[in-house]
Amino acid sequence: MKFADERQADTLSAPHGLARQAASMSRHLDAEDDDDPEHGTGPARCTVVELATMGFMRVQGPAEQACPQAMAAIREGRRFPLQLVMVCAGSLTLRDASGRSLTLGPDDMALVDGHAGPTLLSLQFVDAWIVGLSEALVARWLQGGAAATGHRLQGDRGWGRVLSAYLRNWEFEQLDRLISPFEKEIIGEHVMSLLSMALAHAPAPAPQPGDAGCGTQRPSMRDRGLHGRMHQWIRDNYANPEIGVATLAARFGVSTRYVHKVFLNAGSGETFLDALRRERLEAAAGLLRASAKAPAGVSDIAYACGFSDPGYFGQVFRRKYGVSPSDYAKKGDPAPEDAGA
C-alpha cells in the first residue's frame, strides 16, 4: 500500500453520483458534529504500515475525504487481494462492483476484494482499520477466501468479538515502531488465526441461556490429545530457531490452519507462537539463574533457547519477568511470577 493524498482521491473511478451523494451527506453531518470533540474538524488521515505479509491502514476523518483516500489506497495495494475492514466508530457502507451493499456498525468486520476496488460510503466521521492480506496468507489460511467476501462478521459475539477487540487495542504508532520480524510474524498469526475461527463459526449461533457470550467450541477428545502431543513436541524442540507452525503441521500430518484451531480451542486461546515463546523464556530463565554460579553471556543463552535475535529476547524477557535478563541473572533466585506478557 501507499499513502493516498487528496489529489489521488479526486481521480477515483467511483461512480460520480455516489461520490457526490456521500460528500453531500458528509458535509451535512459535519456541520452537526462541529461541536463533537471525538470527531473533530481536521483533515482526513489515511496512514499505512506494512508488516511483511500484512498491511495495516488506519482511516480517520470526514467521510468525503477519508472514504476516497481509503479507496485509492486499497486500489494501489495490489499485492493484497483481500482486505479486512473493521469499523472502530460510527458506520461504514461497502459497495462492491456488482452493486451489493453491506453496512458495518462499530466493531463489525467484513472481507472485501481489494482488486475489485470496493466503494466506501459513510454518513459520519470515519474511523476504521483496513488490514491488507497477502496472497500467501490467503492461500495458507483462507481456502476459498473469495467466497467469504461480502459477509458481515459481527464484532459483538463469538470469535468476531475476540478479533475486533484484538484489532481495537492496536494503535498505529505501536505497529509503526515494530522492528523485530518475530513480533511482526506473531501479529500476523494472531490476526489470521482469529479471522479463520470467526469465519468458520459465522453466522454466530443465537445465544442460549447461560452462555458466557464468547462462543468458543468445546474441544474434542482428539483435539485435546493432539494439543498435548504438540505441546510436548514444542518442549522437546524449542531450542531450534527454525521451527514454526508449518514444521509442527508437517510433523503431525495436519494443515497449518488445523494447528491453529487445536491451539485456540484446546489451548484456551494460546497460539502456537505464544506457547513456543513461553517455553523458550522459561528455559532461558532457568539458564540465567544457573549462570549466577557458572557465568554465561545473555546472548549465548538467547541463542541456546532458540532466539535468533538477542535484542528481541531482551524485550520479551523484560515484558514477562519485569527485569532485564542480566539483572535477572544477578539475582540467581527462583523465577518470579509473570509480570504479564
Protein Blocks (a to p, Z undefined) as FASTA:
>chain_A
ZZddfklmmmpcbdfklmmmmmmmmmmmmmmmmmmmklopadcddddddehjaccddded
dfklmmmmmmmmmmmmmmlmbacdddfbhcdddddfkopacdddehiacdddfklopadd
dfbdcddddddddfklmmmmmghklmmgoiacdfkgcjllmmmmmmmmpcfklmmmpmbl
klmmmmmmmmmmmmmmmmmmpccddddehiaolopacddfklmmmmmmmmmmmmmmmmpm
kbcfklmmmmnopafklmmmmmmmmnnopafklmmmmmmmmmmmmmmmmmmmmgcdfklm
mmmnopablklmmmmmmmmnopafklmmmnopacdddebZZ
